[in-house]
């Protein structure tokens, strides 16, 4: 099984409703606190690396963000389009995050990843993921990563995952990015299982 196989993820979203997905959340208050710690401009341009069907996007819109919403699954994107109330501040992007891309228009103020990077296992795919960040996030912009920690699960959605530490994320981003905030977070999934995460926010150095 290729971990970034579009067919796999389309199948996940076709056969599961939102509430049964292992990463389902319905309370996004913690994101408001996290984002308040970032020195973002008014109406920041934010890229969600893999939104799935999450209404996290509505929270970000309520905070004034202009969004580019990406997912590898067209099924997930179509479902989210039908659920999202405010579509005026959203551009839709359907891409495998491990493959090269350049966004059209302005560079990003914020790259937001909740549980996407850790599905990439091939080192070339991981390297390309971070190249995409460096190509598309502006100097002075932010990168927010939430991935399974070294104490976390080794599998999710039927796939093996890559567990991360804060030091490894810092190393992957390189010297241009400074760690500003980090924390350990234990997420309780819909089945009641505990999922330890590492959460880290980095700021890119200004020119």
N, C-alpha and C positions, 0 to 999 in steps of 0.2 A: 504494500500500500504506500503510495506516494503521499507524504503528509500534507502537501498543499494541492491535492487533487480536487479540482472544482466539483467533480461528480460526487466525491465523498461528502463534501459540505452541502451540496444541493440535497443529497439524500438525507442528511441530518435534519435539515430544515423542513423537508417534505414530510418526514415521519414523526416529528416531535412538535408539540405546541410550545409556546414560549415558556410557560411555567415549568415544563419538564426538562428544559435544557440545563445542563450542569453548571452553567455560568450565569443563570438568570438572576437578575436583581430588579427590584421594584422601588427601591429607595436610593435616591442619588444625592442625598444631603451631604455626604462626605466629599463629593466632588466639588461642591460649592466651597467647602473649607479649603480643599487642596488648591483650587484655582485662585482663591483669594490670596494665597501665599506667593503667587507669581506676579511679577511687575509687567502685566500685559497691557498693550495699548487698548484704547476703546475700539470695540468691534473687531477683535482679533480674528484673523483667518486661521481656522483650526482644521487639521486633517485627522479624521478618525480612521486609524489603520485597518480596523476590522470591526465594524459596528454590529454585524449580525442583524438581529431584529430588536436590539435594545433601544429603549426610549431615552437613553443617556443623551442623545442628540437634542431632545426637547429641553433638557436641563441646560445644556450649553447654549441653545438659542435664547432661553430665558435670561441668560447671563450676558447676552449681547454678541455672541460669537457668530461669525459667518462660517459655514461648515462646508467641507468637502468630505463626503461620507463614502468610504470604500468598503467593499467586501469581495472576497473571492467567489462568493455564492450569489448568483443572480436571483435565486429563489429567496434568499434572505433580503436582498435589496428590494425586490418587488413587494415583499410582505411589509417591510418597513415603510415604503412609499405609501402604502394603503393605510398605515396606522398614524403616520406623522401628521400632526395638525397644521403646522406652519412649514410649508415647503419653500417659501420665498427666499429664505436665507441658506438654502442648501443646493450644492452641486453634487451630482452622483458620479461615482467613479467605480468601475468594475475591473479590478486588477489583482493579479497575484503579487503580493507585496515583496516576494523574494526575487522578482524580475525587475530590470531597470525601467524607470519611468521618469519623466519630467513633467510637472504640472504646468498647465498653461496659465499665465497671469502672474500675480504677485507671489513672492516667496511666503512661506508659512510663518506665522507667529507661534504656532503650537502644533506639535506632532503628538497625538494622543493614542496610546496603545494599551488597551486592557485585554491581556491574555491572547495576544496574537503571535508575537515574536517567539514565544516558547514552543510553538508547533514546528518551527524550522529546525531541522536536525543536521542537514548537510552544511558544511562550513562555508561553501561557496554561496549558498542561499543566505546564510547569516551575514556574511560579508556584504552581499549585495543589499540586504535590508538596511544596513548602516550607511552604505554609499547613497541609498535613496534619501535617507535623512539628511546627509550632508549636502546633497544636491538641492534639496527642496526647502530646508529650514533656513530662514534668514539669520544673519549675524545679529545677536541680541535676542533671538527667538528661543523657544523652550521645547524640550522633549520630555514627555511624561510616559513612563513605562511601568506597567503592572504585570509581573510574570511570576510563575510558580517558583518559590524559593528552593534553596537546597534542602529544606525540611519538608517540601511540598510533595504532592503526588507525582508519580512517574508516568502516569497516563491520563488522558482526558479525551473524550469523544471517540474512544476506541483507538487512539493513537498514542505512541510514545511522545514524550515531550523533553525539552532541554530545560533543566532547572538552573536558575540564575542566582548569583550573589550581586550585591551592589558593586563590589570591586570589579566583577566581570563586565557588568554593564558599563562602568566607567572606562574600562580598558577598551571595549568595543567602540565607544564613542570617540575616544582619544582626547588629546590635550585641549582641543578647541571648546570642549564642553565641561562646565564646572557643576559638580553635584551641589544642589542647593537644599534639597529636602529628601529625606528617605525614612522609611518606616517598615516594620514588619506588620503584616495584616493577615488575620485569619478570616477567611470567607466561609460561611456555612451555606452549602448548596441546597437545592430543593429537597434532596434526599436526607439532609441532616448531617452530611459528611463535612469534616473540616478540611479546608484547603488553604494552607499557608502560602502567602504571597510576599514578594519583595516589591515595594513601591518606591520609585525614585523619580525625582524631577531634576532635570539638568538645564542649565542656561548656556547657550552658545555665546562665546566671547564676541563683543562688538568689534567692528573694524576700527 
